[in-house]
Amino acid sequence: MPAALLLAVVGATATGKSDLGIELALALDGEVVNADALQLYRGMDIGTAKVTDAERRGVPHHLLDVLDVTQEASVSAYQREARAVIDAIRGRGRVPIVVGGSGLYVRALLDDIAFPPTDAAVRARLEERIAHEGASALHRELTATDPAAAEHIGPEDARRIVRALEVGEITGGSFRAYLPREQYLDAATIQIGVRRDRAVLHERIARRVHGMVRDGLLEETRALRERGLDRGRTARRAIGYEQALAVLDGAMSCEDAVESTITGTRRLVRKQDTWFRRDRRVRWLDVDAAEDPAALRHAALALADL
């Protein structure tokens, strides 16, 4: 086994990443580093399928429950904190095992990616211009000032146009220089992708959502609302919690909320699947034929050549 091994277990929601990550941590004397953006939030347990203390089986888990629901998750802050956690795990002579399905967070941690600076005043001014002049007008400006970035940003993609112009104004350089590249920061990195047959995955999603309701998702959401969930730009829009808030407000029936959550989760799964399949470095593990945890662990270790 490489002395500085960094193992990542990635893939779509409900594929079984968390369980496999724990199995691998037990086998490799490892510690788990969370790479699910919503599991960063305290109290968002049922709706994110966060592993319980008992389910962790003594394996240390990091970067769970580090944000209040009123705070905004930041991928650049996550990158900084997660890399420090990995250094600390290695300092203890143990193996860091990254587990999660938030693709940008995984890439930010594993790859040689730098995040450009931000300036709230510059961004607000550009957003006001977008509102009055339209995205196409600012895209033409971007084409003149940063043609390399404009080539990769559509003329109607207002958010990225604003970001590219903001970076250009702050740094004097091209936004293109900050776009992600498939280049590991650490050569000893291995990604194991977990996948299931789509029909099986849809069944697991439906079962999970119904189970969340039975386990008290509405009660959890009510408690989070008391802690400011309505003010959280990221947390309140999370699949499951957004629907639960609608139920609490009388705007949606529980049955409709369940169906909406299932549909939204399936949509998320498609996006996650597309993201991770684009990364040719991922070694895929088909778990449909090997449900036994020990068998999955052995299969994953074989894929990683461990």
Protein Blocks (a to p, Z undefined) as FASTA:
>chain_A
ZZklccddeddehilmmmmmmmmmmmnopadddfbfklmpghilmlnopacfklnnopac
ehiakbcfkbccdfklmmmmmmmmmmmmmmnopacddddjbfklmmmmmmccddddddfk
lmmmmmmmmmmnopklmmmmmmmmmmmlmmmpcfklmmlmmmmmmmmmmnopafklmpcc
dddfblkbccddddddfklmmmmmmmmmmmmmmnopmmmmmmmmmnopmmmmklmmpghj
lmmmmmmnopacfklmmmmmmmmmmmmmmmmmmmmmmpmkbccddfklmmbfklmmmmmm
mmnoZZ
